[in-house]
Amino acid sequence: MHNQGSESAIWLYIAGLIFIIAIVSYVLAARKNKESVNRMKKEARNVLKQTVKKFRLAGHLLIVVALILVFVHYLPKWMQTYDVAELNYDMQIEVKTDEYFGADHTDSTVNYEMKIPTSGPHSPHDLKFGFYNERPAFEMLVHNLEHGDIIIHYRPSVTHDQVTLLQYLAKFREAGAGVLAVPNDELPEGAELVVTAWTKTMELDGFNERAVAQFIYDNINRGPEQIPANIRRGGGTM
């Protein structure tokens, strides 16, 4: 489903290096052009002019190559689609149906019955979809669940590649619902990920990308309050 290695980043670094070389070529061309030609013979001046032209041409070509590499690097991201149907692997996943604890709104702090709540009293404000570096309050996360969002709880010790995967998964949308990935240093022992929907929990002992994808496909936009996409754009609006 998602195969984003370091190759594209390497090409981006190469593009940066080529750009630097291009700048050096321009600088050398400028220096050559400033050399005194008054005492040079006509043939020598012609040679100097040709040298300057070559440096400038090299700079132009290198700039073009650098721009092409940058374009190639970002093109897959610009063309990437996030169709929830792509997440359906038609596989069985182990999901627990949790007890229902209500859905009242409150501005007070809530002492939840569950360590990672999937229902219960919650804030009247929800959160925007996406990847988070700090865990928001459960009171707001539960509100997101009520609207059919999916929340991926991950350990703060995730690797760079795992962060990239979570950022990718957090881009999927279905109608007015989306995905949030939030750090949680209090996951159950042995769990690397806990994925939740309204009254649904799936614990994983590793980064099983397909299982997370299937959970999203099965449960996104299935909350008790479904908001149209033209009203709830990206979350954080209710």
Secondary structure, DSSP 8 states (H G I E B T S, - for coil): -----SHHHHHHHHHHHHHHHHHHHHHHHHHHHHS--TTS-HHHHHHHHHHHHHHHHHHHHHHHHHHHHHHHHHHHHHH----GGGG--------EE-------B-SS----SSSS-SSSSB-S---BSEE-SS---HHHHHHHHHTT-EEEEE-TT--HHHHHHHHHHTT--BTTB-EEEEE-TT--TT-SEEEEETTEEEEESS--HHHHHHHHHHHTT-SSS---TTTSSSB---
